[in-house]
Amino acid sequence: MRVHIGTIHRRGHRRIVGALSAALLCTAGVTALPAAADAPHTPGTTDTAHTSRTAAAPRLPDGLAQTPPMGFNNWNSTHCRAEFNEEMVKGIADLFLAKGLKDAGYQYVNLDDCWALPTRDGNGKLVPDPRRFPHGIKAVADYVHAKGLKFGIYTSAGIKTCNSAGFPGGLGHERSDAQQFADWGVDYLKYDNCNNLGVDAKQRYRTMRDALKATGRPIVYSICEWGENKPWEWASDVGHLWRTTGDISDSWSSMLGIAKQNLPLAPYAGPGHWNDPDMLEVGNGGMTDTEYRSHFSLWAMMSAPLLIGSDLRKATPETFEILSNKDVIAVDQDALGKQATVLKSDSGRWTLVKQLADGGRAVALFNETGQPQRITTTARDAGLPQSAGYRLRDLWQHRDTHTTGTISATVPAHGTTVFRVTADKRWASYPPAVETGIDHAPLVEAGTPAAVRSTVRNLGGTPASDLTVTLKAPQGWQSKATTPATARALAGGRTLTTSWRITAPAGTAPGAYDLPLTADYRAPNGERATAALPDTAHVVVPPPAGTAYAADLPWLTAANGWGPVERNSSVGESDAGDGRPMSIGGTGFPKGLGVHAPSEVSFYTGGRCSAFSARVGIDDEAGDRGSVRFEVWADGRLVTSTGTLTGTDAATAVSAPVTGAETVRLVVTDGGDGIDYDHADWGDAKFSC
């Protein structure tokens, strides 16, 4: 169970409670954060002993889930609200067909918690909530099946499910419930872990496995055990997929943390037995489309189940575009069933490689950082055979080019570029791959020219002719190349560097503005091609002379481990503005920033400030719990840090020299025991300028 202040955040659902009552704990004796889920992993390494055990483990002989399941689950978008009902579920099934999701591979329309009444009937049977499902569950399943889709349902391997209303769980009722599900036409069961009375996990999940088999109906079995007992080591003959982590939430930090936990488990995944890092948040609004594309890309590379978690009735065209990307889906659904491994991870630049059934490789270049990053590898390092050239398909641009071996891209902040790479004798028939890049995200003071430098690299073996480079600024801005932005022919392996001067009009509001870089060129066969980088420029306001409180300044970026960063209050719960007055060790602070680890808030200082100071620590609302470390970074250089601070420590003074720095980042990291209760305050945080 993952615990935040005032919230029990169980691995499957979240519910608000007034106190941490032992009666509400999902598992007797479970600590706040299991060591199995939060132990550090080394990217790119595998445990050979585990690999050996996995190879010898028996498999379910039913032929189900030969590729990761794809479908929908309502929980992330509706929780237990009244909008979760029969009409919604039918509407989702309709949209699967209307929006092409069925054609893209999505099959399952799954219910989560709250579909039943809190009590069984006189015969011990589960009773659908008549307000939510007035025609019963079988009628809904029949409707879904009539669309050529499959239907899923939820319960828990305990006496009750995880919702505080206390809906009945399956513990002790496995055979009856399994038969009831089969009679309704259920094709998929998500089996959670709450209120399990401490009964051995393997025993509980095997009992339901046997009950499902006894019905004679093929039902995909999803073990939602949260990774507490390392199901990847024992569940390959129990379920078709198993949760490896705690709940996902609709934030960059949550998605990233879960991906990092799941990536090292690649040896355990394969046809019929999949690691499950939880459902998709794509489209729920807590991340940008760039971040959602990374989310979708990482899940596909990890051969994860793709279960849509947004309300498709309200989804934007951009959400449908991400969810229906057949090129990326094909990577997830590849018949070989290999989960990607980490080839390299360095300072937030990740290279993931997935072996494919056709002998090719999917290569994901993932940028964890808040700035564009050039990430590069080679076909050889990705495991491809020696070849004079390779076909390089960009799975988000849906474009084919070629490379002589280099696989590279300048990846936007929090972005992911995914290539499908194959040795191809026809490589020269594709245009040469041209990589575009900007050396950094420009910071622009309105009315003042700013310098930008772009690069264009030809990764192919044939020339890129009639090359024209364009840096398109927003309407009303000025963008001028001060060095050549064209080339008659850019030979393979060569680079064109261009300097630009951009100016935002005086009075332009602070914020991020699109600044796309494009390179238009002609291949030897006459085909025109375009390479593009969707970069941004940040219009910034310099801090005033004197003392400037951080809470009064606009920030460049802000990321938080739980809820939004708060100004002049603690972080509170997951909603904006729900914090309390900041207090550390009994000392109150009317000004400052309330955050939750892991957190990062960056400010533009423009070389005008000399020092940053604050008094920091765990907010008193966490009691004596929580542990964090505070860091101050100036232009990418760590200038000061605290040791590990806990809820028992008084406010600690922090002072950092930042003279000449263009940007300053305030970072809070976990103290090493998980992020529960890590409500951290930058009390009295201010710059001297």
N, C-alpha and C positions, 0 to 999 in steps of 0.2 A: 504494500500500500504506500502510495506517495502522499506525503502530508505537507500542506501549506497552511499558513495561518488561517484559522477559521474554516478550512476546507479539507475534507477527506477526498483525495483524488485517487480513486482506485483504478486499477489497470483494466479498464473497460468502460467506466463511467466516472463522473465527478458529481459529488453532491455537497450542498452547503449544510453545515450543522452548527449548532451553537457551541458545542464543546466536543473534545475528543473522547467520547464515551467508549469504554471498552466493549460495550454491547454492540456498537456499530462497526467495530473492526471486522474486515472481511475475513481475516484468517487469524485464529487464535495464536498469539505468540509471534506474529509476523512483525519484524522491525520496520521502521519507517521506509527504508530503502534497501532492498536486498543486495548483498554483495555481488551476487552473480550478475545482476543487471548493470552494476556500476563499477565493476572492476576495470582498471585501465587495460586497453588493448593496444597492441603494436600493429599499425597498419601494414599489410603485406606479409604478415607472418602467419603460419598455420601450425597447429599442434599435430605432429605426425601420429602420435598415439591415438588422438581423436579421429584422425582421418582413417586409420586402420580399423577402428571400431565401427565407424560409420559404414565403411565399405562392406563389412561382414553382417551388418544389421539386416534383419528380415524386413520385407516391405509388405504393405497391404496388397493382397493379391486381387484387388477388385478393378484395377485399371482406371480408377478415377483420378482426377487432377493431374493428368500427365503433363500439363502446363499449369502455371499458376492461375488460380481462379480469378475471373474478372466479373465485376458486377457493381452492386450498389448496396450500401447500408445507411440507414437513416440517422444513426446516432449523432454524428458530428454536426449535423445541421439542425436537428430538431430536439435532441435529448428526449425528455419525457413530456414535452409540451403537448397541448391538445391538438396541434396541427399534425402530429403523427397519427394518421388514421387510414382507413380503408381507401378513401378517395385519393389521398396522397400517394399511397403505394401503387394504385392503379395508374395514376398520372405518370409516375416514374416509368412504369412499364410502357405506357404509350410513347413517352419521350425516347426510350431506347430505340424504338423504330423510327419515329419522326425525325430524330436528329442523327441517325446513322450509327448510333452506339452499338446496336446489335450487330450491324455489318462490320464494325471495327473489332468485335470479339467479346463484348460484354454480354454475359449470360444471366447472372444471378441477381434477383431482386430480393434483398434480405431484410427482414425485420430485426430490430434489436429489442432491448428491454422495454417493459411497460405495455406489452400487447395483451397481457392476461389480467384477470382479476386477482386480488391479493389472496384469495382462498380457493381451494379445490372444491369440486362438487362432492356430493355424498358418496360417490364411487371412487373418489381419489383422483379424478380426472382434472386436467387443466381446463380453465374456462376463459375463452377470449373475452376481452372487455367489450360489452355490447354497445357502448357509446363510440368506441373507436372502430370496432369491426362488427357492425350490426348484422352482417350476413355470415359471420364466422370466418375462420381462417381458411377452410377448404375452398370457400367461394373465391377468396382472393387468390389462392394458389391456382385454382382453375383458370382465373382470368389471366394470370401471368403465363401459365402454360399455353393458353390459347394464342398468345403472342409469339410462341416458339421460344420462350424464355424459361428459366428455372427459378425456383422459389426457395428462400432460406428463412430460418427462424433462429431464435436465441433462447437459451436458458443458462443456468449456472450449475456447476458441480458442487453445490452446497444446498442447504435446506431452504435458502432464499436467494433471489438474485441480488444484484448490487444496488438497486435503487432503494432509497430509504422507505418507500412504501411497503417493502417486504413482499414482493411477488414470489410465488413458490418456485423453488429450485428443484433440480432433478435428483439430489442425493436421496437414495432410498426408494426412488420412484423410476429408476432407469428404464426398466422393461416396459412399464405402462406408458411412460412419456414417449419413448422411442416408437412404440407401436402407434400412439396417437399421432405423432409427427408423420409416420409413414402413411397412415390412413388419410391424413390431410393432403398428402402429395408433396411433402417437404423433400427438397433435393440437397439441402446444405444446413448443417447445424453448427452454430457458434456456441461453444460450451465454456462459460466463464468460471471464475474461481472464488467467488465471494461466499461467506458464511459456510465454510466447508468443515467446521468443527475440528479442524486439525487432522482430518483423515488423510492418509498418505495420498499424494497427488497421483502417483502411478496407478494406485488401486482405483481411485475415483474415475480417472479418465479411461482406464481399460474396461471398467464395468459398463460405461456408456458405449464404448466401442463394441463390446460384445452384444449389447442390447440392440444397437443399430443393425449389426450384422444379422441378428435373429429375425428382424422384420422382413428380410429378403429384398428390401428396397435399396438401391444404390444411393447413398447419402454421403456427400463430402463432409468430413468431420474436421472442424476447426477448433483446435485446442487453445483457449484463451487463458493460459496459465501464467502469463506475464513474464515468463523466463525465470521464475523464482527457483525452480528445481532443474534448470538446464534441460528443458525437454528435447532440445536438439540432440542430446546424447542418448535418449531412451525412447522417444516417441515415434520413430520412423515406422514402427509396426502398430502404432496406436491411432494416430491421426494423419491427415493429409497435409496439414499445416499447423504450425504452433507459433504463438506469440513469443517473440524473443525479448520484448522490452515492455516498459510501462506504457501508459496512454500517450498518444500523440495529442498535441494541441495545435491550434492554428497560428503558429509563430515560427519564425526562422530558427530561433534557438532550439525549440522543441524538435522540429524536423531534423535539424543538423545533429543534435545529440543522439537521436534515435538511429539515424543512419550510421553514425560512428559506432554505436553498439552492435549493429547488425552486420556491418561489413566483415568483421573477422570470422563470421560463422559460415563462410562460403563452402567449406568442405562438407557441411551437413545437408545441403540443399540438392535437390534433383527431382526428376519426374516422380510424382506421387508423394513427395515429402518436401515441404517448402518452409523456409524461415519466413515469419510474418512480422514485419516491423510496424504493423497497425495500418489503419485505413488511410485513404488519401484525404487531404484537406483542400485540394485544389478547388478554388472558387469560393471559399468561405469568407474571404475578405481580409484575413489577417496578414497576408503576405502579398508581395507584388507579383505580377505575371512572370517576371524574370525568375523570382524565387519559386513560384509554382512550377515553372518549366524545369528548374533544378530538382525539385521534389519529385516530379514525374519521371525525370531522367534517372535519378538515383534509384528509385523503386524498380524501374525497368531493368537497370543494370544489375540489381540485386536479385533478379528473378522473384520479386515480391508479388503477392496477390495484389491486383489492382481493383480495389473496392472504393468506388466513388463515395465521398462523404459529404458532398454539397447538395443542396436542394436544386435539382435540375430545372424545376419550374421557374426558378429565379436566376438561373445561370446566364452569364454574359456570353456573347459570341467568342470572346477570347478564352473563356473557360471550356467551351465545347471544342474549340480548336486544339487546346492542349490535350484534353481527354481523348480526342479522336485521332491523334497523330499515329497513323498506321505504321509509319517507319519506326517510331520508338516502341510502339506496342509489339512489333515483330521481334524486337530484341528481347522483351520480357517473355514472349511466348515461344521463343526459339526451342525447337524440338530437342536439342541436346540437353537443355535444362541445367546449364552451368551458371552458377552465380558468379558475378564479377569479383575479381580480386584486386587489391590495391597494388599497382605497380610502383607508385611513388607518391609520397606525401611530404611536402616541404613548405613550411610557412604559409599554410592555408591554400597551397596549390596542389590539387589532387589529380592523379592519373589512374583511372580504373580501366581494366581490360576484361572483356568477357569473350570466351571462346564460343563460336557459333557452329551450327551443324554443317554449314556449307564450307567449313574450313577457314572462313574469314574471322575477323575480330570486330567487336564493338569497342570503341575507345571513347571514354568520357573524360573530358578535361573540365574539371570542376573547380571554381574559384570561391573559396569560403570567405575571402576577405572583402572589405568594403571599398576596394579600389580595383580598377581593371588590372589584370595580370596576364602576362604571356606565359602559356603553359605548353611545353613541347616534349615530344617523345619520338620514337622511330618505329617503323613497321617491324624491324628486327626485334626491338625490345618488347613489342606487343606479341611476339611469338609467330609472326608470319614468315613464310619462306623467302629466300632471296629472290628478287625479281628486279627487272630493269625499271618497272613502274607499277603503281598500285592505283586501283580505283578508290576514290575517297568520296563517300556520300555523306553530306551534312544532313543529319536526320531532322533538324529543325528548319533548315532552309530548303530541304528537299531538292538539293542540287548535287550533281555529279561533277567532280573534277579529278585530276590525277596528281600524284606526288611521286617523286623518285625515292622516297623513304621517310622524309620528315613529316610528322603529324603534329601540327602546331596551330594555335589560335590565340589571339588576345581576347580573353574572356571577360565580359563585364562583371562588375561587382555582384557577388552572389549568383552568378550565372553558370551555365553548363553548356558546353559544346559537345555534341555527340556525333561521332563519325562511325560509319560502317566501312571497314577497310578490307579489301580483297586483292590478292595478286591477280592481275588481269593482263593477258597478252595484248588486249586492245587499249592499253592505258593511254597511248598517244592520241586516240580518237576523242578523248575528253579534254576540255580546256585545262590549262595548268591551274593548280590551286594557288590562289593569291591570298595572302594573309594581310589584313589591315590592323593597324594598332595606333593608339595614342599613348604617349609616354606617361600621362597621369590625367585624372579627371580634373579639368580646369576649374580653378576657383577665381571668380570674376567679381570685382567690385564695380558696381554700376557706374558708367561714365568713364571708366579707366581701362585702357587697353590691357589685355592679358595675352601672354605668349603660349602657344600650343605647338607641339611637334608631332607629326604623324609619320608612320612608316608603312610601306607596302613591300611585302616580300613575295617573290615568286618561288614557290616550293616545287614546281614541276620541272620537267625536262625539256619543254618547248617554250618559246618566248611568249610573253604577254605583250601584244603589239597595240599601238595607238592607245596607250594607257593615259587615263585622265583621273585625277584624284580630286574629290570634292569634300569639303567640310561645310555642311549645311547648318547655319546658325538659325535660331528662331526669327520669325518675322520682326523687322525693325532693328535687328542686330547688324553689325558689320563683321564680315569674315573675309580676310584677305591673305592670300599666300604671299609670303615674302621671299620664298625660294621656289624653284621649279616644282610644279604640281603635275607635269606631264612628261611622258617619255615615248619616243617613237617605238622602242622595243625594250622591254625589261627581260633580260635573259634569265634562264633557270638559275636559281641560287643567288640572284642579285636583289638589292634593296634600293628603293627610292625613299629618301627622307625629305619631308617638306616642313618648313616652319610657317606658322600661321599667326596672325594677329586678330583677335576677336574682341569686340567691344559691345557690351550691353548698354542700351540707352540709360541716361540718368533717370533715376526714379524707378527702375525695374525692381519688382518685389523680390525679396530673398526666396530662394528655393532652387529646385533642380529643374533644368531645362534640357530638352533633347538637343543633342549635338552629333548627329550621325555622320560617320565617315564612310565614303564609298569610293571604290576603285572600279572604273569601267574599262574593259579591255577587250581585245579580239584574239581569239585562238587561231592557230595556224590554218584550220579549216574554214576560217571566216566567221565562225560562231561568236556572237557577242556574249560576254559574261560580266557579271558584277559581283564584287565582294563587298560586304558591308559590316560595319561595326556600330551597333546602336549605343553610342556613348552619351554621357550627359555632362553638362556644365552646371556648376553650383554658383548661383549669385549669392554673394556673402556681404555681410555688413561688418566693418571693422569694429572692435570693441571701443567704447569711449575711453578717453584718458581718465586716469585715476583708478578707483576700485570698482570692479564690475562683478556682480554676483552671477554665478553660472546659471542660476534659475531665471535670471532676467535676460539672458542672451539666447538667440536662436541657435540650435545645434545643427550640425551638418548631418549627422546620422545618430540614431539611437536604437540599440538592440537590448532586449531584456529577457531574462530567463523565465519570468512569470509576470504577466500583465504588462502594461506600458510603464515607461519611466515617468515618475511623477515629479512635479515642481512643488517644492515647499511642503511636502508631506511624505509619509512613508509610502511604500508601493502598495500596501493593502492587499486586495485580492486581484482578480483577473480583469476587472473593469477599470476604465479611466476614472480618476477622481474619487476612488473609494478608499484612499489611504487615511491615515491619522496624523496629527501633529508629530513631527519627528522628535524622537527622544532616544538618547544613547546613555546607558548607565545612569538614568535619572536626570540627565541634563537635556533640556529642550533646545531645539534649534528652529527658529521661525523661517530661516532661509536655507535652501539646499536642494539636493536631488535624492529622491527615494528610488532605489533600484532593487533588483533581485538577481543573484548570480545565476548564470554567467551574464554579465552586462558590459556594454561599451557605449559611451556617449562621447562624440567628438565635437570640437568647437573650432571655429576659425579665429585665429588670433592675429594673423597677418604680420607677424614680426614686430608687433607693437607692445607686447606684454613681456614682463621680466620674471614674474613668479606666479605660481598657483598655490593656494593654501586651503585647507579644510580640516575639519575634525570628523573622524570617520569611525564607523563601527556597526555592529548589528543593532537594528532598531529594537527597542524594549518590547514591542509587541510579540517578538519571538521568544521572550523569556530568556532562559539561560542556554537556549539551543542555537544551532546554526554555527557555521564557521566559514570565513571568507578571507580573501587577500585583496588589498587595494593597490592599484598600480596607476602611475601617471606616465604617459608617453608623449614626447614632443617630436614631431616630424619623424615618427617611426622609431624613435630611440627611447628606451626605458630610462626615465630620469629619477624615479623614486618608487619605492614600494614598501608596504608594511609586511610584517610577518603574518601568520595566521591569527585572525581575531575571532573570538567567539562571543556568544551572548552574555558571557560573564565578564567581559572586558569593558572598562570605561572608554569614553571617547578618546581616540588617539589622534594627536596632531600630525598632519601631513604638510610638508612644504617642499615645493619642487621648482627648480630653476627652469624657465621656459624662454629665456631671452633669444630673440630671433626666430622662434618657431612660427611656422605658418599655421600649423594645426596642433591641437592638444587633444589627446584621447584619455578619458577617465574610464578605467577598466576595473571590474570586480570579478574575480575568479572564485570558484569553489575551493574551500579549504581542504578538500580531499575526502570528505565523507558524504558526498552527494549534496544536492541542492535544497533539500528540505530545510525550511526555516531560514534560508539565507536572504532575509530582508535586510539590505544594507543601506546605510545613509551616508551621503556626502554632506555632512552638516556644515553650515557656514562656508560653503564652497565659493571661492572668489578668485579673480585674477587681478593682479597689479599691473596696470597698463599706462 
